[in-house]
Amino acid sequence: MPVAESTRETIMYHARYFLLCTLLTAPTLTSGEELPVTHSPQEWISIFNGKDLSGWTVKITGHPLGENFADTFRVEDGVLRVSYDDYQQFDNQYGHLYTDIPYAKYRLRMEYRFTGKMMPDAPKYVNLNSGVMIHSQSPQSLELDQHFPVSLEFQFLADEGNGRRATGNVCTPGTNLEIDGKLITQHIVKSSAPTFPAEEWVAIEIEVQGNEYVIHRVNGQEVLRYEHPQIDPEGRVESTDKLLQAGTSTQLSFGFIALQAEGQPVWFRNIELKPLE
C-alpha cells in the first residue's frame, strides 16, 4: 500500500475513534446503553513514527502542558528515549507523554529497555522503574504540580540484584480494580512475569477491553489479568475528586495512553496499537 494511502487511512481511523470516545461521554447516554461500532477491525497501527513526538503531548510536573522540559522525551535513531542529561536535579519532576486521543478497546504493544542510572535525588523506588499508563485522564485535566495521572499502569521493572523483581505489575494511581469479582484497593498487584536484566529489550503487550477486563503480556505470555478498572472514590491521588465532581464515571471504559518518565532513563520502540471491536 502506498505510504500516502496508509497515512490517510490511519488518520481517518483516529478521527473516527476520537468521535466514538467523545460520544461515550455524552450526557444523553443511559447506563448500559451501547453505541454502534463506527470502525472496522484494523491491523497493527504504529502510533509512534520514529522521527518525532507527533501525535503525543508532554506534561511534566511543575511545567505547563506541552513543555518538554530539558528535552526529557526525545527521539534518536528511531527510539523514543527518556533522558535526564540536561537536568541538574530531578526535584519530583515526574513526566508523562500522552497520546493525543483516547482509546477504549485495543491491544497495545511495544518494547522497552532501561539505560543508565536514575537521578540521584529521585525516590529509590524509581530505580529501573517505568511504565505505560492506560485509561488515563487527559493531560489537559492534570493539575500543574500533579505527579501522576489518574490511570492504571503496566509497570516496567528490571533486576536490581536483590532477588525476584517481576515486570508487568499493575499500579493504580487514583484507581481500583477487580480480580475474580473481588475489589482490589492495594496500589500494586504483582504479575507472574520473570525478572529481566536492565539493558535487555523486553516486549510487552496490554489488551484493554474497555471496562470489562485488561490483560498484561510479557514476551507473548499472559502474566496478569484484572477486571472493571475504576476510579478510587477515596480520592487518594490529586485531581480524583475534581474528576468525580465533573461527572466522570467511576467505571473506566476508555482513556489516554501515557509513557512514563519518573527519574530513570528508559527507551521505547515499536509502539503499535490494534483496535478491537
C-alpha positions as CSV (number, residue, x, y, z in Angstrom):
1,M,0.0,0.0,0.0
2,P,1.5,3.4,-0.9
3,V,2.6,5.5,2.1
4,A,0.2,8.3,1.4
5,E,-2.8,6.0,1.3
6,S,-1.6,4.2,4.5
7,T,-1.2,7.6,6.3
8,R,-4.6,8.7,5.2
9,E,-6.2,5.5,6.4
10,T,-4.6,5.9,9.8
11,I,-5.7,9.5,10.2
12,M,-9.3,8.6,9.2
13,Y,-9.2,5.7,11.8
14,H,-8.0,8.1,14.5
15,A,-10.7,10.6,13.6
16,R,-13.5,8.0,13.8
17,Y,-12.1,6.7,17.1
18,F,-11.9,10.1,18.6
19,L,-15.6,10.7,17.7
20,L,-16.6,7.4,19.3
21,C,-14.8,8.2,22.5
22,T,-16.3,11.7,22.6
23,L,-19.8,10.2,22.1
24,L,-19.1,7.8,25.0
25,T,-19.1,10.9,27.4
26,A,-22.3,12.4,26.0
27,P,-24.9,13.0,28.8
28,T,-27.7,11.5,26.6
29,L,-26.4,8.0,27.1
30,T,-28.0,5.9,29.8
31,S,-26.4,3.2,31.9
32,G,-26.0,0.0,29.9
33,E,-26.7,1.7,26.5
34,E,-24.3,0.6,23.8
35,L,-23.1,2.7,20.8
36,P,-22.8,1.2,17.3
37,V,-19.3,0.4,16.3
38,T,-18.1,3.0,13.9
39,H,-14.9,1.4,12.6
40,S,-13.8,-1.9,11.3
41,P,-11.1,-4.0,12.9
42,Q,-7.7,-2.8,11.7
43,E,-4.2,-4.3,11.5
44,W,-1.5,-3.1,13.9
45,I,-1.0,0.7,13.6
46,S,2.2,2.5,14.6
47,I,1.3,5.3,17.0
48,F,5.0,6.4,17.2
49,N,6.5,7.5,13.9
50,G,10.1,7.0,14.9
51,K,11.0,10.6,13.9
52,D,9.4,13.0,16.4
53,L,6.7,13.4,19.0
54,S,3.9,14.0,16.6
55,G,0.6,12.6,18.0
56,W,1.8,12.9,21.6
57,T,1.5,15.6,24.3
58,V,4.1,16.1,27.1
59,K,3.1,17.0,30.7
60,I,5.8,17.3,33.3
61,T,5.1,18.1,36.9
62,G,5.5,21.9,37.6
63,H,5.7,22.8,33.9
64,P,2.9,23.9,31.5
65,L,1.2,21.4,29.3
66,G,3.2,20.7,26.2
67,E,6.5,21.9,27.5
68,N,9.1,19.2,27.0
69,F,11.3,20.4,29.8
70,A,15.1,19.7,29.3
71,D,14.2,17.6,26.3
72,T,13.1,14.8,28.6
73,F,11.3,12.9,25.8
74,R,13.5,12.8,22.7
75,V,13.7,10.7,19.5
76,E,17.0,9.3,18.4
77,D,17.7,6.6,15.8
78,G,14.0,5.6,15.7
79,V,13.8,5.1,19.5
80,L,11.8,7.2,21.9
81,R,14.1,8.0,24.8
82,V,13.5,9.4,28.3
83,S,16.7,11.2,29.2
84,Y,17.9,13.3,32.1
85,D,21.1,14.6,30.5
86,D,20.0,18.2,30.8
87,Y,18.6,18.0,34.4
88,Q,20.6,19.5,37.3
89,Q,18.2,17.6,39.7
90,F,15.1,15.6,39.4
91,D,13.1,17.6,42.0
92,N,9.9,15.5,41.7
93,Q,9.5,16.5,38.0
94,Y,7.6,13.4,37.0
95,G,6.7,13.3,33.3
96,H,4.3,11.5,31.1
97,L,3.9,11.5,27.3
98,Y,0.2,11.2,26.3
99,T,-1.5,10.1,23.1
100,D,-3.5,13.0,21.6
101,I,-6.7,10.9,21.6
102,P,-8.3,8.4,24.0
103,Y,-8.8,4.7,23.3
104,A,-11.3,2.2,24.6
105,K,-10.8,-1.4,23.3
106,Y,-7.4,-2.2,21.8
107,R,-4.2,-4.1,22.1
108,L,-1.0,-2.1,22.6
109,R,2.5,-3.5,22.2
110,M,6.0,-2.1,22.4
111,E,9.5,-2.9,23.6
112,Y,11.3,-1.1,26.5
113,R,14.9,-1.1,27.7
114,F,16.4,0.6,30.7
115,T,19.7,2.5,30.3
116,G,22.0,4.5,32.6
117,K,21.2,5.3,36.2
118,M,18.3,7.0,38.0
119,M,18.5,10.6,39.1
120,P,20.3,10.7,42.5
121,D,17.6,12.8,44.2
122,A,14.7,10.7,42.9
123,P,12.9,8.3,45.2
124,K,14.6,4.9,45.5
125,Y,11.6,3.0,44.0
126,V,12.1,4.7,40.6
127,N,15.4,2.7,40.1
128,L,15.0,0.6,36.9
129,N,11.3,1.5,37.0
130,S,9.0,2.9,34.4
131,G,5.7,2.0,32.7
132,V,2.8,2.8,30.4
133,M,-0.5,4.2,31.7
134,I,-3.9,3.2,30.3
135,H,-7.4,4.6,30.8
136,S,-5.6,7.8,31.9
137,Q,-7.3,11.2,32.5
138,S,-6.5,13.7,29.8
139,P,-3.2,15.7,30.1
140,Q,-5.4,18.9,29.9
141,S,-7.1,17.9,33.1
142,L,-4.0,17.5,35.2
143,E,-3.0,20.0,37.9
144,L,0.2,21.9,37.3
145,D,2.0,20.1,40.1
146,Q,0.3,16.7,39.8
147,H,2.8,13.8,39.9
148,F,0.7,11.0,38.2
149,P,-2.5,10.9,36.2
150,V,-5.5,9.0,37.5
151,S,-4.9,5.8,35.5
152,L,-3.7,2.2,35.6
153,E,0.0,1.5,35.0
154,F,1.6,-1.5,33.3
155,Q,4.7,-1.3,35.3
156,F,8.2,-2.0,33.8
157,L,10.9,-3.2,36.3
158,A,14.3,-4.7,36.0
159,D,16.7,-6.7,38.2
160,E,18.4,-4.8,41.0
161,G,20.4,-7.8,42.2
162,N,18.2,-8.2,45.3
163,G,16.0,-11.2,44.3
164,R,12.9,-11.5,42.2
165,R,11.6,-8.2,40.7
166,A,8.9,-9.1,38.2
167,T,8.0,-6.7,35.4
168,G,4.4,-6.4,34.2
169,N,2.7,-5.5,37.6
170,V,-0.3,-3.1,37.7
171,C,-0.1,0.1,39.7
172,T,-3.2,2.1,40.5
173,P,-2.7,5.8,40.9
174,G,-6.2,7.0,41.9
175,T,-7.8,3.8,40.7
176,N,-9.0,0.4,41.9
177,L,-9.7,-2.8,40.0
178,E,-11.3,-6.2,40.5
179,I,-9.8,-9.7,40.3
180,D,-12.2,-12.7,40.2
181,G,-15.0,-10.4,41.4
182,K,-13.2,-9.1,44.4
183,L,-12.4,-5.4,44.7
184,I,-8.7,-4.7,45.0
185,T,-7.6,-1.4,46.5
186,Q,-3.9,-2.0,47.0
187,H,-1.6,0.2,44.9
188,I,0.4,-2.6,43.3
189,V,-0.7,-6.1,42.1
190,K,2.2,-8.3,41.2
191,S,2.4,-10.3,38.0
192,S,3.8,-13.7,37.3
193,A,6.4,-12.4,34.9
194,P,10.1,-13.2,35.2
195,T,12.9,-10.7,36.3
196,F,14.9,-9.2,33.4
197,P,18.3,-7.6,33.2
198,A,18.3,-3.8,33.0
199,E,19.8,-3.5,29.5
200,E,17.6,-6.1,27.8
201,W,14.9,-5.2,25.4
202,V,11.6,-6.6,26.7
203,A,8.4,-7.0,24.6
204,I,5.2,-6.2,26.3
205,E,1.5,-6.2,25.3
206,I,-1.6,-5.0,27.0
207,E,-5.1,-6.0,25.9
208,V,-7.7,-3.5,27.0
209,Q,-11.4,-4.4,26.7
210,G,-13.0,-1.2,27.9
211,N,-14.3,-1.7,31.4
212,E,-14.6,-5.5,31.0
213,Y,-11.0,-6.7,31.5
214,V,-7.3,-6.0,31.0
215,I,-4.6,-8.5,30.2
216,H,-0.8,-7.9,30.7
217,R,1.5,-10.0,28.5
218,V,5.3,-10.1,28.6
219,N,7.3,-11.7,25.7
220,G,4.0,-13.2,24.5
221,Q,2.9,-14.8,27.8
222,E,0.0,-13.7,29.9
223,V,1.3,-12.6,33.3
224,L,-1.7,-10.7,34.9
225,R,-5.5,-10.2,34.3
226,Y,-7.9,-8.0,36.1
227,E,-11.4,-6.6,35.5
228,H,-13.6,-3.4,35.9
229,P,-10.9,-0.7,36.3
230,Q,-12.5,2.2,38.2
231,I,-11.7,5.5,39.9
232,D,-10.9,5.2,43.6
233,P,-13.8,7.1,45.4
234,E,-11.5,7.7,48.4
235,G,-9.6,10.2,46.2
236,R,-6.1,9.1,47.2
237,V,-4.5,10.9,44.2
238,E,-4.5,14.5,43.2
239,S,-7.5,15.6,41.0
240,T,-9.6,12.4,41.7
241,D,-12.2,14.5,43.5
242,K,-12.3,17.0,40.7
243,L,-12.8,14.3,38.1
244,L,-15.7,12.8,40.0
245,Q,-17.2,16.2,40.7
246,A,-17.1,17.0,37.0
247,G,-19.2,13.9,36.3
248,T,-16.6,11.4,35.3
249,S,-17.9,7.8,35.6
250,T,-16.3,5.8,38.3
251,Q,-16.1,2.9,35.9
252,L,-13.3,3.5,33.5
253,S,-14.1,2.3,30.0
254,F,-11.7,4.4,28.0
255,G,-8.9,7.0,28.4
256,F,-5.5,8.1,27.1
257,I,-2.3,6.1,26.9
258,A,0.8,7.7,28.5
259,L,4.5,6.7,28.6
260,Q,6.3,7.4,31.9
261,A,9.4,9.4,32.9
262,E,9.9,9.2,36.6
263,G,13.7,9.7,37.1
264,Q,15.1,6.6,35.4
265,P,16.4,6.8,31.8
266,V,14.4,4.3,29.6
267,W,13.9,3.7,25.9
268,F,10.8,2.7,24.0
269,R,10.4,1.4,20.4
270,N,7.9,-0.3,18.1
271,I,4.9,1.3,19.7
272,E,1.9,-0.2,18.0
273,L,-1.9,-0.4,18.6
274,K,-4.6,-2.6,17.2
275,P,-8.2,-1.5,17.7
276,L,-10.6,-4.2,18.8
277,E,-14.4,-4.5,18.3
